Amino acid sequence: MKQTYITSICTIQNNEIILNGNMIFKAQSKTFADFSKKSYQQLGINYPKFFKMDHLSKLAFLAAECTLKNIIDMSNNSNIAVILANKSSSLDTDVKYQASILDSENYYPSPAVFVYTLPNICLGEISIRHQLKSENSFFIFEAFNSSFMARYADILLHTKKADQVLCGWVEYFNEEYKAFVYLVSNEGKLIHDNQTLQTEYNKSSWNH
């Protein structure tokens, strides 16, 4: 099969955003809510719906925003597929929603929270933001499955189901979070394969 390439990589964790090896934002935040708000402001995003999203969607949204910035023509980007994965699914939101059900004194399960009890909702948020109309899928793995992600992205490109593929790992649970999101294309300099993905992913870790 024809060689594919990684054209952009964004990592978000430990109150930092790293884009293509360069730190573009760092905050002194004790919570993800505070960090995500500061990141939104720093990146100059104008998308009010962001503040209604759950933490997983905010994490994926911010990573996609950085990865796609200055790369795609916003008027001709509908054929970008989105393939994401994580370990905890939407468990962080599920726990919050369950707590609202069990609280007999303040019983009122919020529809706004219930919307985010599916992990693939973050795919929708990204697609709406960037007007993406190609294939999208969300998978649950025990850990980042670089070989699966590499094969899936290559198949989408080689079968011309997508011109580019936004891929990555977006994990959030109980204030532990990590996003490793990258764009795969048919042209570029950094080879896209299992070994390269694993190397790039391992450059970052949960703790410094």
C-alpha positions in Angstrom: 0.0 0.0 0.0 1.1 3.6 -0.6 2.9 5.2 2.2 0.9 7.6 4.4 2.2 10.4 6.6 1.5 12.2 9.9 1.2 15.9 9.2 0.4 17.3 12.7 0.4 16.0 16.3 -1.2 17.5 19.4 -0.7 16.2 22.9 -2.7 17.6 25.9 -2.0 16.6 29.5 -0.6 17.9 32.8 -2.0 21.4 32.0 0.0 21.6 28.8 -0.7 21.7 25.1 2.1 20.4 22.9 1.7 20.9 19.1 4.3 19.3 16.8 6.9 19.2 19.6 6.4 22.8 20.7 4.6 23.9 23.9 1.9 26.3 22.8 0.1 26.7 26.1 0.7 25.9 29.8 -1.5 26.8 32.7 -1.4 26.7 36.5 -4.7 24.9 37.0 -5.9 22.6 39.7 -8.8 21.3 37.7 -9.4 20.4 34.1 -12.4 22.7 34.0 -10.1 25.7 34.7 -7.4 24.4 32.3 -9.9 23.9 29.5 -11.4 27.3 29.9 -8.0 29.0 29.9 -7.0 26.9 26.8 -10.1 28.0 25.0 -9.3 31.6 25.7 -5.7 31.3 24.8 -6.4 29.6 21.5 -8.8 32.4 20.6 -11.7 30.0 19.9 -15.2 31.5 19.4 -17.6 28.6 19.9 -20.0 29.2 22.8 -21.3 25.6 22.8 -17.9 24.6 24.2 -18.9 25.5 27.7 -21.9 23.1 27.6 -19.7 20.1 26.7 -18.6 17.4 29.1 -14.8 17.1 29.9 -14.1 14.4 27.4 -15.6 16.4 24.6 -13.8 19.5 25.6 -10.5 17.5 25.6 -11.1 16.1 22.2 -12.4 19.4 20.9 -9.3 21.3 22.0 -6.9 18.7 20.6 -8.7 18.7 17.2 -8.7 22.5 17.2 -4.9 22.5 17.5 -4.2 19.6 15.2 -6.4 21.0 12.3 -5.4 24.7 12.7 -3.7 26.2 9.7 -3.7 22.8 7.9 -7.1 22.5 6.3 -9.1 24.9 4.1 -12.2 25.4 6.2 -14.3 25.7 3.1 -13.1 22.3 1.7 -12.6 19.9 4.5 -15.7 17.7 4.5 -13.7 14.6 3.5 -11.7 14.3 6.7 -12.6 11.2 8.7 -12.3 11.1 12.5 -11.2 8.0 14.4 -10.8 8.3 18.2 -10.4 5.8 21.1 -10.0 5.7 24.8 -10.1 3.4 27.8 -12.8 4.8 30.1 -15.5 5.6 27.4 -17.8 8.2 28.9 -17.5 6.9 32.4 -16.7 10.2 34.0 -20.0 11.6 32.8 -21.9 8.4 33.5 -20.8 8.6 37.2 -22.1 12.2 37.4 -25.4 11.2 35.8 -25.9 8.2 38.1 -25.3 10.4 41.1 -28.0 12.8 40.0 -30.4 9.8 39.8 -29.5 8.5 43.2 -29.9 11.9 44.9 -33.4 11.4 46.2 -33.5 15.0 47.7 -32.5 16.7 44.5 -33.7 14.1 42.0 -33.6 15.5 38.5 -31.5 13.7 36.0 -30.2 16.4 33.6 -30.8 15.9 29.9 -27.8 18.1 29.3 -25.6 15.6 31.1 -27.4 12.6 29.6 -26.4 13.8 26.1 -22.7 13.1 27.0 -23.2 9.6 28.3 -21.9 8.2 25.0 -18.2 8.6 24.2 -18.8 9.2 20.4 -20.6 12.5 21.1 -17.2 14.2 21.0 -16.9 13.1 17.4 -20.1 15.0 16.7 -18.8 18.1 18.4 -15.6 18.1 16.3 -17.6 17.4 13.1 -20.0 20.2 13.7 -17.2 22.6 14.5 -15.2 21.8 11.4 -18.0 20.8 9.1 -16.7 17.3 8.6 -18.9 14.9 6.7 -16.8 11.8 6.3 -16.7 8.6 8.3 -16.2 8.7 12.1 -15.8 6.0 14.8 -15.0 5.8 18.4 -13.4 2.7 19.9 -12.7 1.4 23.4 -9.3 -0.2 24.1 -7.4 -1.0 27.3 -4.5 1.2 26.0 -3.6 3.2 22.8 -3.8 0.6 20.0 -1.3 2.1 17.5 -1.4 -0.9 15.1 -5.2 -0.8 14.9 -5.3 2.9 14.4 -2.6 2.9 11.7 -4.4 0.1 9.7 -7.8 1.8 10.0 -6.5 5.2 8.8 -4.6 3.7 5.9 -7.6 1.7 4.7 -9.7 4.9 4.7 -7.1 6.8 2.7 -6.3 3.9 0.3 -10.0 3.2 -0.5 -10.5 7.0 -0.9 -13.2 7.1 1.7 -11.3 10.1 3.2 -8.7 12.5 2.0 -7.3 12.9 5.5 -7.9 11.2 8.8 -8.0 12.8 12.3 -7.0 10.0 14.7 -6.1 9.8 18.4 -6.5 8.8 22.0 -8.6 11.0 24.2 -8.9 9.6 27.8 -10.6 11.5 30.6 -11.7 10.1 34.0 -11.8 11.8 37.4 -9.4 14.6 36.5 -6.8 12.2 34.9 -6.6 13.1 31.2 -4.6 12.7 28.1 -5.1 13.5 24.4 -2.8 12.3 21.7 -4.4 13.4 18.4 -2.8 13.5 15.0 -3.7 14.0 11.3 -2.9 11.4 8.7 -2.5 12.3 5.0 -1.2 10.9 1.7 1.7 13.5 1.7 4.1 14.7 4.3 7.5 14.0 6.0 6.8 11.9 9.1 6.0 8.3 8.1 2.7 7.0 9.4 3.0 3.5 10.7 2.7 1.5 14.0 6.3 2.1 15.1 6.2 5.8 14.5 2.9 6.2 16.3 4.1 4.2 19.3 7.3 6.3 19.5 5.4 9.6 19.3 2.9 8.4 21.9 5.6 7.3 24.3 7.3 10.7 24.1 4.6 11.8 26.5 3.6 10.2 29.7 1.0 10.7 32.4 3.5 12.4 34.7 6.6 14.4 34.0 
